[in-house]
Amino acid sequence: MESIVTVQSAVTAFADFTEPTSAELDAIEQESPLILAEVDLLDAQIMTLDRPANEVDARRIRRARNRVLAARRNLANGPAAATLPGGAA
């Protein structure tokens, strides 16, 4: 019978590379208003899955969509857009 050994040293050897960098954390922080707005929209849409949407539900979804659009606009037009990598030089 062969013994089974752990490969913890091989797995944990790259642990420093699996953590997000400060630039990645900053990007997540910049995008968090958009992420939260999209979650609110998804919640509003989920609420109408099991029943027909009434006027209040339609208004809730419309407002959530407007918040998503506003968050996308702010993200695209914000000062972070000039500092994010990958843009044209």
C-alpha positions in Angstrom: 0.0 0.0 0.0 1.3 3.4 -0.9 1.3 6.2 1.7 -0.5 9.4 1.0 1.5 12.5 1.8 0.3 16.0 1.9 1.5 18.6 -0.5 1.0 21.5 1.8 4.4 22.9 1.1 3.8 22.9 -2.6 0.4 24.5 -2.2 1.4 27.2 0.4 4.6 28.1 -1.5 2.5 30.4 -3.7 0.3 31.8 -1.0 1.8 35.3 -1.3 0.8 35.4 -4.9 -2.9 34.5 -4.3 -3.7 37.5 -2.2 -5.1 40.5 -4.0 -2.7 43.4 -4.5 -3.4 46.8 -3.2 -4.2 48.0 -6.7 -6.8 45.2 -7.1 -8.3 46.1 -3.7 -8.5 49.8 -4.8 -10.2 48.8 -8.0 -12.8 46.8 -6.1 -13.3 49.8 -3.8 -13.9 52.0 -6.8 -16.4 49.6 -8.3 -18.3 48.8 -5.0 -21.1 51.4 -5.6 -21.8 49.8 -9.0 -21.7 46.3 -7.5 -24.1 47.3 -4.7 -26.5 48.9 -7.2 -26.5 45.8 -9.4 -27.3 43.7 -6.3 -30.2 45.9 -5.5 -31.5 45.5 -9.1 -31.1 41.8 -8.9 -33.0 41.7 -5.6 -35.8 43.8 -7.2 -36.0 41.4 -10.1 -36.0 38.3 -7.9 -38.9 39.6 -5.9 -41.1 39.6 -9.1 -40.2 36.0 -10.2 -43.0 34.2 -8.3 -45.7 36.8 -8.9 -46.8 39.2 -11.6 -45.1 42.6 -11.2 -47.4 45.3 -10.0 -46.9 49.1 -10.2 -44.8 49.2 -7.0 -42.5 46.4 -8.3 -42.1 48.1 -11.7 -41.2 51.3 -9.9 -38.7 49.5 -7.7 -37.0 47.9 -10.7 -37.0 51.1 -12.7 -35.3 53.0 -9.8 -32.8 50.2 -9.3 -31.9 50.3 -13.0 -31.5 54.1 -12.8 -29.1 53.6 -9.8 -27.1 51.1 -11.8 -26.9 53.5 -14.8 -25.8 56.3 -12.5 -23.2 54.2 -10.8 -21.8 53.1 -14.2 -21.7 56.7 -15.4 -19.9 57.8 -12.3 -17.4 55.0 -12.6 -16.8 55.8 -16.3 -16.5 59.5 -15.8 -14.8 59.5 -12.4 -11.2 60.5 -11.8 -10.3 56.8 -11.5 -10.9 56.3 -15.2 -7.7 58.3 -15.9 -5.6 56.2 -13.5 -6.7 52.7 -14.4 -4.3 50.7 -16.5 -5.2 49.5 -19.9 -6.3 52.7 -21.5 -5.0 54.3 -24.7 -1.8 56.2 -24.3 
